[in-house]
Amino acid sequence: MLKLFIVTADAKKNGNLLKELEADRFEIKQAVSCVLAYPSLFEFAPDIILLDFLSLKAEQSEWEIPEDIQLDKNPLVMGLLPADDYEDIALKPGLDDFIRWPGSVNELKVRLARLAEKWGMGEPGIIKAGDLIIDTLGCEVTLAGQLLELTFREFELLKFLAQNRGRVFSREALLNKVWGYDYYGGDRTVDVHITRLRGKIEDSTHTFVETVRNIGYRFTRRF
């Protein structure tokens, strides 16, 4: 059963949609703004966040998980977009997918299921990004079906970035999160490991770890 967190300021209007999704074996939780949704993320651990841009004001719909909230896997984010603002909102950072709304509930169900399957949501311990599969429980990484040989630190670095897909981390933050607060190495350590990791998981057709100039690194959303 996929866990779906719906952020909407008009739950009454979306009552029929919620009933149909629940009948289709989605476990659902709601909030009236993104800020009010954040405290429930760790306990509920949703697979997908559904943002209702038709009812949310701009300040209610800015989805950016605070750094102090650490999840085993970042939820995917889908937007319900009004036709008149479709193009502008579709370009918002942080959206993994979007659909015009009002629209077909059946199409929404299919899109939600495909999005979850694409990233391995609903599969415990599995993170998917295209043909890269990270098994966080078995500590294995495969690319196009081929098992990759990663060092412990390379695996932990890849796992952390992939679990926080789309979030930018400074070199200092990565040292603290992956190496530990008691590690006294310099920022260059992160750059060296990123370079080695890229050499093992990337080529001309695969780009997973992006450099954000003057800030740090993030795992791509582009799949």
Secondary structure in CASP SS format (residue, H / E / C, confidence):
PFRMAT SS
TARGET T0000
AUTHOR 0000-0000-0000
METHOD secondary structure of the structure
MODEL  1
M C 1.00
L E 1.00
K E 1.00
L E 1.00
F E 1.00
I E 1.00
V E 1.00
T C 1.00
A C 1.00
D C 1.00
A C 1.00
K C 1.00
K C 1.00
N C 1.00
G H 1.00
N H 1.00
L H 1.00
L H 1.00
K H 1.00
E H 1.00
L H 1.00
E H 1.00
A H 1.00
D C 1.00
R C 1.00
F E 1.00
E E 1.00
I E 1.00
K E 1.00
Q E 1.00
A E 1.00
V C 1.00
S C 1.00
C H 1.00
V H 1.00
L H 1.00
A H 1.00
Y H 1.00
P H 1.00
S H 1.00
L H 1.00
F H 1.00
E H 1.00
F H 1.00
A C 1.00
P C 1.00
D C 1.00
I E 1.00
I E 1.00
L E 1.00
L E 1.00
D E 1.00
F C 1.00
L C 1.00
S C 1.00
L C 1.00
K C 1.00
A H 1.00
E H 1.00
Q H 1.00
S C 1.00
E C 1.00
W C 1.00
E C 1.00
I C 1.00
P C 1.00
E C 1.00
D C 1.00
I C 1.00
Q C 1.00
L C 1.00
D C 1.00
K C 1.00
N C 1.00
P C 1.00
L E 1.00
V E 1.00
M E 1.00
G E 1.00
L E 1.00
L E 1.00
P C 1.00
A H 1.00
D H 1.00
D H 1.00
Y H 1.00
E H 1.00
D H 1.00
I H 1.00
A H 1.00
L C 1.00
K C 1.00
P C 1.00
G C 1.00
L C 1.00
D C 1.00
D E 1.00
F E 1.00
I E 1.00
R E 1.00
W C 1.00
P C 1.00
G C 1.00
S C 1.00
V H 1.00
N H 1.00
E H 1.00
L H 1.00
K H 1.00
V H 1.00
R H 1.00
L H 1.00
A H 1.00
R H 1.00
L H 1.00
A H 1.00
E H 1.00
K H 1.00
W H 1.00
G C 1.00
M C 1.00
G C 1.00
E C 1.00
P C 1.00
G C 1.00
I E 1.00
I E 1.00
K E 1.00
A E 1.00
G C 1.00
D C 1.00
L E 1.00
I E 1.00
I E 1.00
D E 1.00
T C 1.00
L C 1.00
G C 1.00
C C 1.00
E E 1.00
V E 1.00
T E 1.00
L E 1.00
A C 1.00
G C 1.00
Q E 1.00
L E 1.00
L C 1.00
E C 1.00
L C 1.00
T C 1.00
F H 1.00
R H 1.00
E H 1.00
F H 1.00
E H 1.00
L H 1.00
L H 1.00
K H 1.00
F H 1.00
L H 1.00
A H 1.00
Q H 1.00
N C 1.00
R C 1.00
G C 1.00
R C 1.00
V C 1.00
F E 1.00
S E 1.00
R H 1.00
E H 1.00
A H 1.00
L H 1.00
L H 1.00
N H 1.00
K H 1.00
V H 1.00
W H 1.00
G C 1.00
Y C 1.00
D C 1.00
Y C 1.00
Y C 1.00
G C 1.00
G C 1.00
D C 1.00
R H 1.00
T H 1.00
V H 1.00
D H 1.00
V H 1.00
H H 1.00
I H 1.00
T H 1.00
R H 1.00
L H 1.00
R H 1.00
G H 1.00
K H 1.00
I H 1.00
E C 1.00
D E 1.00
S C 1.00
T C 1.00
H E 1.00
T C 1.00
F C 1.00
V E 1.00
E E 1.00
T E 1.00
V E 1.00
R C 1.00
N C 1.00
I C 1.00
G E 1.00
Y E 1.00
R E 1.00
F E 1.00
T C 1.00
R C 1.00
R C 1.00
F C 1.00
END
